[in-house]
């Protein structure tokens, strides 16, 4: 996860499919960021999403990079 200098936008790791779906759903809130966008990352206008949506985006971004054992432990603890 990365933030813009003004911390108005966050860039979160995503899949290309999820990136396309989010941008198509709401192009005022989600965008393809420079540099990392071609790798599937998605930009988010922070003030335009609620806490639950941001938490879901960050959790999914973490899941894409977490080691398998850590991910299994996380899923087990979550029930």
C-alpha positions in Angstrom: 0.0 0.0 0.0 1.3 3.4 -0.9 -0.1 6.9 -0.3 0.1 10.1 -2.3 2.2 13.0 -0.9 -1.0 14.7 0.3 -2.4 11.4 1.5 -5.6 11.9 -0.5 -5.1 8.7 -2.5 -4.0 5.2 -1.6 -2.6 2.7 -4.1 -3.3 -0.9 -3.1 -2.2 -4.1 -4.7 -5.0 -5.9 -6.6 -5.6 -8.2 -9.5 -6.1 -6.9 -13.0 -9.7 -8.2 -12.9 -10.5 -6.5 -9.6 -8.8 -3.3 -10.8 -11.0 -3.2 -14.0 -14.1 -4.0 -12.0 -13.5 -1.2 -9.4 -12.7 1.4 -12.0 -15.7 0.4 -14.1 -17.9 0.5 -11.0 -16.8 4.0 -9.9 -14.2 5.9 -11.9 -14.5 8.9 -9.5 -13.3 6.8 -6.6 -11.0 4.2 -8.2 -8.3 4.7 -10.8 -5.3 3.1 -12.4 -2.3 4.7 -10.8 0.9 5.5 -12.7 3.9 3.2 -12.5 2.2 0.3 -10.6 -1.2 0.3 -12.4 -0.1 -2.0 -15.2 0.7 -4.6 -12.5 -2.9 -4.5 -11.3 -2.6 -2.0 -8.5 -5.7 0.2 -8.0 -5.8 3.8 -6.8 -8.4 4.9 -4.3 -9.6 8.3 -3.3 -9.5 7.9 0.4 -12.3 10.2 1.4 -14.7 8.5 -1.1 -14.7 5.1 0.6 -15.9 4.1 4.0 -13.8 2.3 6.6 -15.1 -1.2 5.8 -14.4 -0.9 2.1 -10.9 0.4 2.8 -10.3 -2.4 5.3 -11.4 -4.9 2.6 -9.1 -3.4 0.0 -6.1 -3.5 2.3 -6.9 -7.0 3.5 -7.1 -8.3 0.0 -3.9 -6.5 -1.0 -2.2 -8.2 2.0 -3.6 -11.6 1.0 -2.0 -11.2 -2.4 1.5 -10.9 -0.9 1.4 -12.8 2.4 3.3 -16.0 2.7 1.1 -19.1 2.4 1.7 -20.2 6.0 0.8 -16.8 7.4 -2.3 -16.6 5.2 -3.4 -20.1 6.5 -2.9 -19.0 10.1 -4.8 -15.8 9.5 -7.7 -17.7 7.9 -7.7 -20.2 10.7 -7.9 -17.5 13.4 -10.6 -15.7 11.5 -12.7 -18.8 11.5 
